[in-house]
């Protein structure tokens, strides 16, 4: 005989018990409703794809972290490490079936074999939403407004959206004559919040010299208000073109709209936000909870000029963002705003007599039909054990029906919180009573 | 420069465009609500597990079909091929955190490298629901009632539940002295619907001789009603024990409850239903759509005495079922009952002037706040192009606001189906009008 196998999960992977999975499902459904209210539609793509497709960008870290293997048919395959590359492949494959501009959301798992010591998980849920097929300012604005609204919907409270335009940053680098060092500069600037100004200046000095480092640092530190910050950025980067699609024109259009909407307090122009990654080309942004800023960004993204370049010649521009659901849930929990439901049971039908099981089933169906989530205790155990079970499920009501009640076509409804019995009720009265007690509890 | 990569998915895997993903998400949410109304709670487990855990049963076919590889840490891992084995592992790992009896549902993907020529997919969604920790007849009944109710909720119409008890079948095999050939007999009997009575008899004869084959065939063919079928089963299997937990006692309890609930037409005792798999030990069942019987079973399951035997010594009994969502969706589509939504857009805000973008965003927020799913056209293209887009999204309404309307604080609401303009409306009137038009369309 085989021995007992230890029922453990892989490092960096997690089981979700009802206590966490119920609030997680509720968050996901609230996000689905939120995205849908903006006309975004869901799509789905395979978890497993050709490695060539997922890893074609050849990013070193990502490649190392991606789960990759050879399948039964000898194919070189990988588990997706994000939802962006699969979306690029999807848009390329179905371009002719999608009405452009195309707004989609995708809430699904992705996997990275990351070092779990950072408190990161190897299996995580991404919530991505994008508009592709338009390079308009209103699309940039919409994605940022959706983030803020979405987080409020999830009771995360007030947020600050820190945004920037990569194009203006690039202008500065060109003016400084260090355009070829863009990637390294971005990597350093991206660490500002983590390592501080002094260390960023040290590292930049080593890369581009003291003078360049000083200008860069001056550039990336935000001023007291958005207009002052923009004025400084224009001065340092020497930006002149204010056309609608120029970096400066785009920033000005966004700023004007934000001011007009009375959203200035929520939107901060922050030139240090660059999102590191190379594929962003326009507006970039990160979102922080006002009540928990040190949590870091819970939703970020930006505009990319050529999402689909790897898969087709015709470029597709887009703007999108991704919510880190794990981090957000941790934040909501810390703020005490994560729903604490661990059960779906409003009412427990007590089992007094197993021969009445069809009667209990019929009663339960009547309660469910009026919206009362109803569970039946499946064995005729002692009442004490059954009440204890009801309590462990947080059920507010119990339905007690023995042989006498059955014969007289009545029921007893017990309010478990007030420990109050409502006896000899007709089924109809019990249904009404239950609905009232649940609404007002 | 790297060449263009073909944006194709792996064989047996699928992209879901909004046209299919919207109805699929709606089905899943309807199932979540249905399961919750019975007090079932959601859980989640990792997609990737130790191969030792998933494959410990050592089933030949399953092993060959499972995606298995060595991860970065040298661990032997697999993608789950169903949700049952992970649930067994989950229950064993968290036994002390779960109030028993424990009712859970799990709707998630699983993967099998199956031969795709059968019209099967290598990536598919399972919808599992189980009650563990009780061996009661009411739990068996509840799972079957939930299947029937759930399918009606999804507009699949009337269903027939074909059920049986594996214990009675085992009694017969023992009486015939062929208990050691149970697995082979089950494999043959399970093919009855596919290969027909004559071929089943041939194969059984070769295995157990003509006489045994004749008795077996007699046994598995249902009579005209449940009571007659049961009488024949009792006679052939020589069943005598009618105790509550005996196979016969259990079948009689279920039959009595089904009759008492007026559900006899829906529940058919069918001794040919055995569910092949070895781990079922009690009640087993399959569900067929009355309007599309040849689709095959869309939901099936049964009772297992020892779910967790591989992971702990203490046995945990349970009963559960699994809905094949892909097959069910194919059936609903064939019946013309699959929702044909391909969009989440009720109203399109037309973009007449890009400088009004903050105004359009504010208007859109007002409509969303009253439940109107509102998309903004992101560029000031010709009206014709924008109306065509609205049509392609199935939007019922358009909001038209140019400079004049903006100055006068009015809007034009266009009913796109009736091609009717409602002009010079205040925002408040437009909101009410939009709600009315959407409710009554």
Contacts between the chains, C-beta under 8 A, distances in Angstrom:
chain1	res1	chain2	res2	distance
A	2	B	56	6.8
A	2	B	310	7.4
A	4	B	310	7.2
A	4	B	311	6.4
A	4	B	312	6.3
A	4	B	313	6.7
A	5	B	52	6.0
A	5	B	53	6.0
A	5	B	56	5.5
A	5	B	310	5.4
A	5	B	311	5.7
A	6	B	311	7.6
A	7	B	53	7.0
A	7	B	89	4.4
A	7	B	90	7.7
A	7	B	92	4.1
A	7	B	93	4.2
A	7	B	311	4.1
A	7	B	312	7.3
A	8	B	50	7.4
A	8	B	93	6.9
A	9	B	45	7.6
A	9	B	46	5.5
A	9	B	49	6.9
A	9	B	93	7.6
A	10	B	46	6.4
A	10	B	48	6.1
A	10	B	49	6.7
A	10	B	50	6.6
A	10	B	71	7.7
A	10	B	75	6.6
A	10	B	77	6.5
A	11	B	73	7.3
A	13	B	46	3.8
A	13	B	48	6.5
A	13	B	49	7.9
A	14	B	46	6.9
A	15	B	43	7.2
A	15	B	44	7.2
A	15	B	45	5.5
A	15	B	46	7.4
A	15	B	90	5.7
A	15	B	93	6.7
A	15	B	94	6.7
A	16	B	42	8.0
A	16	B	43	5.9
A	16	B	44	3.8
A	16	B	45	7.5
A	17	B	43	6.4
A	17	B	94	6.2
A	17	B	97	6.1
A	17	B	98	7.7
A	18	B	41	3.9
A	18	B	42	6.6
A	18	B	43	6.2
A	18	B	104	7.3
A	21	B	41	7.4
A	21	B	42	4.7
A	21	B	43	5.4
A	21	B	44	5.2
A	22	B	41	6.2
A	22	B	42	6.3
A	24	B	44	7.6
A	25	B	32	7.0
A	25	B	42	5.3
A	29	B	29	7.0
A	32	B	25	7.0
A	35	B	344	7.9
A	36	B	344	4.2
A	36	B	373	5.8
A	37	B	344	7.8
A	37	B	368	4.5
A	37	B	371	8.0
A	37	B	373	5.1
A	37	B	374	7.1
A	38	B	364	7.8
A	38	B	368	7.1
A	38	B	373	7.5
A	38	B	374	7.1
A	38	B	375	6.6
A	39	B	343	7.3
A	39	B	344	5.4
A	39	B	345	4.0
A	39	B	348	7.8
A	39	B	373	5.8
A	39	B	374	6.5
A	39	B	375	2.9
A	39	B	393	7.3
A	40	B	344	6.5
A	41	B	18	3.8
A	41	B	21	7.4
A	41	B	22	6.2
A	41	B	342	7.5
A	41	B	343	6.3
A	41	B	344	5.3
A	42	B	16	8.0
A	42	B	18	6.6
A	42	B	21	4.7
A	42	B	22	6.3
A	42	B	25	5.3
A	43	B	15	7.2
A	43	B	16	5.9
A	43	B	17	6.4
A	43	B	18	6.2
A	43	B	21	5.4
A	44	B	15	7.2
A	44	B	16	3.8
A	44	B	21	5.2
A	44	B	24	7.6
A	45	B	9	7.6
A	45	B	15	5.5
A	45	B	16	7.5
A	46	B	9	5.5
A	46	B	10	6.4
A	46	B	13	3.8
A	46	B	14	6.9
A	46	B	15	7.3
A	46	B	123	5.5
A	47	B	47	7.0
A	47	B	79	8.0
A	47	B	109	6.4
A	47	B	111	7.5
A	47	B	123	6.5
A	48	B	10	6.1
A	48	B	13	6.5
A	48	B	67	7.3
A	48	B	79	7.8
A	48	B	111	7.1
A	48	B	123	7.0
A	49	B	9	6.9
A	49	B	10	6.7
A	49	B	13	7.9
A	50	B	8	7.4
A	50	B	10	6.6
A	52	B	5	6.0
A	53	B	5	6.0
A	53	B	7	7.0
A	56	B	2	6.8
A	56	B	5	5.5
A	64	B	72	7.7
A	65	B	72	7.8
A	67	B	48	7.3
A	67	B	69	7.7
A	67	B	71	6.5
A	67	B	72	8.0
A	69	B	67	7.7
A	69	B	69	3.3
A	69	B	70	7.5
A	70	B	69	7.5
A	71	B	10	7.7
A	71	B	67	6.5
A	71	B	113	6.5
A	72	B	64	7.8
A	72	B	65	7.8
A	72	B	67	8.0
A	72	B	113	4.6
A	73	B	11	7.3
A	73	B	113	7.7
A	75	B	10	6.6
A	77	B	10	6.5
A	79	B	47	8.0
A	79	B	48	7.8
A	89	B	7	4.4
A	90	B	7	7.6
A	90	B	15	5.7
A	92	B	7	4.1
A	93	B	7	4.2
A	93	B	8	7.0
A	93	B	9	7.6
A	93	B	15	6.7
A	94	B	15	6.7
A	94	B	17	6.2
A	97	B	17	6.1
A	98	B	17	7.7
A	99	B	389	6.2
A	99	B	392	4.4
A	99	B	393	6.6
A	101	B	377	7.9
A	101	B	378	5.6
A	101	B	379	7.8
A	103	B	375	6.8
A	104	B	18	7.3
A	109	B	47	6.4
A	111	B	47	7.5
A	111	B	48	7.2
A	113	B	71	6.5
A	113	B	72	4.6
A	113	B	73	7.7
A	123	B	46	5.5
A	123	B	47	6.5
A	123	B	48	7.0
A	131	B	378	6.8
A	134	B	378	4.5
A	134	B	379	5.7
A	136	B	354	7.1
A	136	B	378	4.2
A	136	B	379	5.1
A	137	B	354	7.1
A	137	B	357	6.4
A	138	B	351	7.2
A	138	B	354	7.0
A	138	B	357	4.1
A	138	B	360	6.9
A	138	B	361	7.1
A	138	B	376	6.3
A	138	B	378	5.1
A	139	B	378	4.6
A	141	B	357	6.5
A	141	B	358	7.6
A	141	B	361	6.4
A	142	B	361	6.8
A	142	B	376	6.6
A	142	B	378	7.6
A	145	B	361	6.2
A	145	B	365	7.9
A	149	B	365	7.7
A	244	B	354	7.5
A	253	B	357	7.5
A	256	B	358	7.4
A	257	B	357	5.5
A	257	B	358	3.9
A	257	B	361	7.1
A	258	B	358	7.7
A	260	B	358	4.1
A	260	B	359	7.7
A	261	B	358	4.9
A	261	B	361	6.5
A	261	B	362	6.2
A	310	B	2	7.4
A	310	B	4	7.3
A	310	B	5	5.4
A	311	B	4	6.4
A	311	B	5	5.7
A	311	B	6	7.6
A	311	B	7	4.1
A	312	B	4	6.4
A	312	B	7	7.3
A	313	B	4	6.6
A	342	B	41	7.5
A	343	B	39	7.3
A	343	B	41	6.3
A	344	B	35	7.9
A	344	B	36	4.2
A	344	B	37	7.8
A	344	B	39	5.4
A	344	B	40	6.5
A	344	B	41	5.3
A	345	B	39	4.0
A	348	B	39	7.8
A	351	B	138	7.1
A	354	B	136	7.1
A	354	B	137	7.2
A	354	B	138	7.0
A	354	B	244	7.5
A	357	B	137	6.5
A	357	B	138	4.1
A	357	B	141	6.6
A	357	B	253	7.5
A	357	B	257	5.5
A	358	B	141	7.6
A	358	B	256	7.5
A	358	B	257	3.8
A	358	B	258	7.7
A	358	B	260	4.1
A	358	B	261	4.8
A	359	B	260	7.7
A	360	B	138	6.9
A	361	B	138	7.1
A	361	B	141	6.4
A	361	B	142	6.8
A	361	B	145	6.2
A	361	B	257	7.1
A	361	B	261	6.5
A	362	B	261	6.2
A	364	B	38	7.8
A	365	B	145	7.9
A	365	B	149	7.7
A	368	B	37	4.5
A	368	B	38	7.1
A	371	B	37	8.0
A	373	B	36	5.8
A	373	B	37	5.1
A	373	B	38	7.5
A	373	B	39	5.8
A	374	B	37	7.1
A	374	B	38	7.1
A	374	B	39	6.6
A	375	B	38	6.5
A	375	B	39	2.9
A	375	B	103	6.8
A	376	B	138	6.4
A	376	B	142	6.6
A	377	B	101	7.9
A	378	B	101	5.6
A	378	B	131	6.8
A	378	B	134	4.5
A	378	B	136	4.2
A	378	B	138	5.1
A	378	B	139	4.6
A	378	B	142	7.5
A	379	B	101	7.8
A	379	B	134	5.7
A	379	B	136	5.1
A	389	B	99	6.1
A	392	B	99	4.3
A	393	B	39	7.3
A	393	B	99	6.6
